[in-house]
Amino acid sequence: MNVHGKKVLITGGSSGIGLAAATELVRKGARVFIVGRRPSVVGEAVELLRAAGGQADGTDADVGTTEGRERILVAARAAMGGVDILINSAGGVRAGRLEDTPESDIAKMVNVNLLAPILLTRAAMPDLRASGDGMIVNVSSGIALVGVPFYTTYASVKAGISHFGEALRRELNGEGVHVLTVYPGATDTPMMTSNRAGPDLGFVREPASTVAQAIVQGIEANALQVIRGGEVREAMIAQNREDPLVLDVRFTSLKPQLAEAVKDHCAL
């Protein structure tokens, strides 16, 4: 797909991977509409994109609500005249032992990471079909491929959005709408600020701009998936498939340090 001239709607587009993807897309001539929850942050991000010469608009809305999703699509259609590419990048996380995680936080993770993108995608289907060359990009997580202790709910919802994308891709195959799933590793974004885990615990962070470049390359190539983390991540995925008990033992040895490093990791 040639992204030049494409109309792109990005949730979670005012910071992190979403904003980095918007920056890369406008650099290549796409028109973007970004969504975030904080009006001032959305406004600053739009101005940043415009200052870089991009065509950009945005709105503040909560993608986790029916009213928010309706507002997003009304505003995006008004600003761009439709949607060719939908990037579901909004997300939230709360780490910690399952029994210590409040039910309200579990519900929030299910809503923002899984239910909201499914329902927004459903609502945007008329625009994507009308495009004739549409695409849905779902930002999952490397934790969806290799489950990590203390991220039980997050792993489950990110695995859910992964399989949602796979099934939807097959449902839409041959109908003019492609689905791409992205599996970032640890990324240097505001969402990771309260996570103190480092490379010794498997959290090797890369810049959001690098992940965004890979996403756009995946869009241009009509790829099925983009997996970050290089050879180390590939080896872990293979090990998890072929002999998962080896990883069980490895994580068991890391549990005390990991529990301490991620106990305050919360971005909801």
Legacy VTK file of the C-alpha trace (Angstrom):
# vtk DataFile Version 3.0
C-alpha trace
ASCII
DATASET POLYDATA
POINTS 268 float
0.000 0.000 0.000
1.159 3.504 -0.838
0.379 5.639 2.228
0.677 8.946 0.369
-2.727 10.620 0.441
-4.252 7.995 2.707
-6.624 9.146 5.469
-5.454 7.626 8.730
-7.313 7.529 12.053
-5.047 6.787 15.039
-6.315 6.149 18.566
-3.761 6.838 21.259
-2.273 9.173 18.685
-1.277 12.028 20.966
1.741 10.260 22.509
3.923 7.176 22.399
3.762 4.758 19.493
0.589 6.390 18.144
2.162 9.837 17.836
5.374 8.376 16.422
3.331 6.520 13.785
1.444 9.728 12.942
4.752 11.555 12.544
6.114 8.904 10.195
2.891 8.799 8.182
2.624 12.557 7.615
6.278 12.541 6.585
5.227 10.172 3.806
2.282 12.305 2.737
-0.598 10.711 4.609
-3.323 12.738 6.266
-3.845 11.849 9.924
-6.500 12.291 12.567
-5.292 11.554 16.090
-7.288 10.765 19.200
-6.342 11.096 22.871
-8.099 11.648 26.168
-6.477 14.979 27.150
-7.437 18.011 25.017
-4.232 19.953 25.669
-2.018 16.983 24.776
-3.985 16.295 21.587
-3.727 19.970 20.608
0.018 20.031 21.169
0.474 16.862 19.134
-1.580 18.237 16.233
0.492 21.419 16.214
3.681 19.369 16.261
2.529 17.364 13.244
1.464 20.490 11.368
4.756 22.214 12.172
6.488 19.284 10.486
4.476 20.042 7.348
1.848 17.364 7.867
-1.889 17.392 7.317
-3.207 16.661 10.780
-6.295 17.087 12.929
-7.480 15.479 16.129
-9.949 15.319 18.952
-10.084 14.390 22.608
-12.318 11.406 23.261
-12.430 8.234 25.336
-12.327 5.306 22.930
-13.576 3.106 25.756
-17.062 4.616 25.648
-19.847 4.431 23.061
-20.123 8.226 23.023
-16.379 8.551 22.577
-16.254 6.173 19.616
-19.172 7.939 17.948
-17.476 11.295 18.484
-14.219 10.003 17.039
-15.777 8.816 13.795
-17.953 11.897 13.327
-14.934 14.160 13.808
-12.613 12.064 11.614
-15.158 11.965 8.786
-15.686 15.711 9.029
-11.945 16.419 8.966
-10.815 13.897 6.349
-13.924 12.842 4.449
-13.524 9.200 5.477
-11.014 6.691 6.798
-8.659 4.517 4.740
-6.509 3.207 7.596
-7.546 2.677 11.214
-4.712 2.252 13.715
-5.889 0.930 17.084
-3.002 2.112 19.250
-4.744 3.246 22.445
-3.998 0.981 25.375
-3.560 0.718 29.103
-1.733 -1.522 31.550
-1.645 -2.406 35.232
1.017 -4.900 36.324
1.174 -6.940 39.519
-0.081 -10.210 40.930
-3.548 -11.122 39.695
-5.019 -11.399 43.194
-3.698 -7.930 44.050
-5.121 -6.271 40.929
-8.385 -4.376 41.541
-11.365 -5.640 39.571
-11.888 -2.126 38.224
-8.380 -2.116 36.714
-8.927 -5.524 35.133
-12.155 -4.233 33.582
-10.383 -1.129 32.271
-7.685 -3.231 30.585
-10.275 -5.469 28.945
-12.225 -2.434 27.770
-9.470 -0.225 26.358
-7.222 -2.962 24.954
-9.808 -5.352 23.545
-13.449 -4.298 23.565
-12.888 -0.702 22.436
-10.791 -1.516 19.336
-13.193 -4.273 18.322
-16.183 -1.938 18.541
-14.399 0.986 16.889
-13.296 -1.274 14.044
-16.874 -2.496 13.638
-18.165 1.076 13.497
-15.479 2.145 11.006
-16.086 -0.739 8.567
-18.295 1.294 6.177
-15.468 3.828 5.726
-12.805 1.138 5.307
-14.893 -0.735 2.753
-15.645 2.472 0.852
-11.916 3.124 0.605
-11.447 0.109 -1.653
-7.913 -0.178 -0.285
-8.403 -0.059 3.455
-6.376 -1.364 6.364
-6.792 -2.020 10.075
-3.648 -1.950 12.209
-3.969 -3.427 15.687
-1.174 -2.708 18.147
-0.848 -5.790 20.329
2.268 -6.563 22.423
5.180 -8.970 22.549
3.623 -10.160 25.821
0.783 -11.602 23.725
3.313 -14.011 22.191
5.256 -14.864 25.344
3.289 -14.486 28.572
5.173 -12.695 31.353
4.491 -13.049 35.087
2.571 -10.174 36.680
1.047 -9.184 33.312
-1.704 -11.811 33.271
-4.654 -9.622 32.265
-2.575 -7.497 29.905
-1.236 -10.622 28.191
-4.741 -12.020 27.784
-6.273 -8.910 26.219
-3.297 -8.351 23.919
-3.499 -11.978 22.806
-7.203 -11.386 22.276
-6.653 -8.429 19.964
-4.053 -10.480 18.103
-6.513 -13.278 17.358
-9.260 -10.766 16.624
-7.009 -9.374 13.903
-6.116 -12.788 12.518
-9.739 -13.900 12.311
-10.900 -10.564 10.887
-8.136 -10.629 8.265
-9.467 -13.953 7.024
-13.051 -12.725 7.225
-12.195 -9.706 5.059
-9.762 -11.418 2.702
-10.522 -10.447 -0.888
-12.878 -7.641 0.181
-10.510 -4.674 -0.010
-9.614 -4.372 3.689
-6.367 -5.808 5.072
-5.494 -6.384 8.744
-2.003 -5.987 10.201
-1.057 -6.894 13.782
1.892 -5.250 15.539
3.766 -6.788 18.465
6.013 -4.134 20.054
8.509 -5.068 22.708
9.381 -2.707 25.543
9.158 0.770 24.031
10.312 4.089 25.459
6.908 5.756 25.860
4.984 7.491 28.677
3.141 4.197 29.238
6.416 2.617 30.384
7.504 5.393 32.760
6.480 3.534 35.921
8.063 0.242 34.827
11.542 -0.119 36.358
12.435 -3.439 34.681
15.568 -3.299 32.550
17.428 -5.512 30.070
18.411 -7.977 32.815
14.704 -8.782 33.187
13.991 -8.887 29.453
12.801 -5.303 29.000
15.128 -3.906 26.340
13.519 -0.634 25.311
13.638 0.857 21.853
12.521 4.319 20.696
8.897 4.765 19.669
10.150 6.226 16.376
11.846 2.921 15.509
8.665 0.969 16.187
6.677 3.488 14.129
8.999 3.123 11.161
8.512 -0.649 11.304
4.738 -0.211 11.463
4.676 2.027 8.393
6.951 -0.376 6.539
4.504 -3.146 7.444
1.601 -1.077 6.116
3.451 -0.394 2.865
4.273 -4.088 2.442
0.736 -5.279 3.312
2.408 -7.439 5.947
0.470 -9.778 8.192
2.432 -8.874 11.301
5.272 -6.780 12.657
7.199 -8.325 15.559
9.789 -6.242 17.373
12.634 -7.522 19.532
14.947 -9.011 16.917
16.624 -12.392 17.272
16.196 -12.500 21.049
12.426 -12.160 20.756
12.301 -14.708 17.922
14.221 -17.196 20.066
11.849 -16.696 23.000
8.802 -17.193 20.782
10.288 -20.405 19.377
11.210 -21.628 22.867
7.718 -20.856 24.143
6.260 -22.951 21.353
8.702 -25.877 21.472
9.532 -26.222 25.175
7.627 -23.705 27.323
8.762 -25.311 30.579
12.262 -23.959 29.953
10.828 -20.440 30.023
8.799 -21.329 33.110
12.037 -22.151 34.924
13.696 -18.987 33.641
10.850 -16.751 34.773
10.723 -18.490 38.150
14.308 -17.445 38.807
13.463 -13.854 37.857
10.182 -13.539 39.742
11.382 -11.733 42.874
13.275 -9.055 40.927
10.554 -8.762 38.294
7.792 -8.406 40.865
9.636 -5.530 42.523
10.478 -3.815 39.230
6.920 -3.805 37.829
4.826 -3.455 40.992
4.143 0.218 40.259
3.680 -0.167 36.510
0.294 1.402 35.848
-0.963 3.475 32.920
-4.741 3.336 32.709
LINES 1 269
268 0 1 2 3 4 5 6 7 8 9 10 11 12 13 14 15 16 17 18 19 20 21 22 23 24 25 26 27 28 29 30 31 32 33 34 35 36 37 38 39 40 41 42 43 44 45 46 47 48 49 50 51 52 53 54 55 56 57 58 59 60 61 62 63 64 65 66 67 68 69 70 71 72 73 74 75 76 77 78 79 80 81 82 83 84 85 86 87 88 89 90 91 92 93 94 95 96 97 98 99 100 101 102 103 104 105 106 107 108 109 110 111 112 113 114 115 116 117 118 119 120 121 122 123 124 125 126 127 128 129 130 131 132 133 134 135 136 137 138 139 140 141 142 143 144 145 146 147 148 149 150 151 152 153 154 155 156 157 158 159 160 161 162 163 164 165 166 167 168 169 170 171 172 173 174 175 176 177 178 179 180 181 182 183 184 185 186 187 188 189 190 191 192 193 194 195 196 197 198 199 200 201 202 203 204 205 206 207 208 209 210 211 212 213 214 215 216 217 218 219 220 221 222 223 224 225 226 227 228 229 230 231 232 233 234 235 236 237 238 239 240 241 242 243 244 245 246 247 248 249 250 251 252 253 254 255 256 257 258 259 260 261 262 263 264 265 266 267
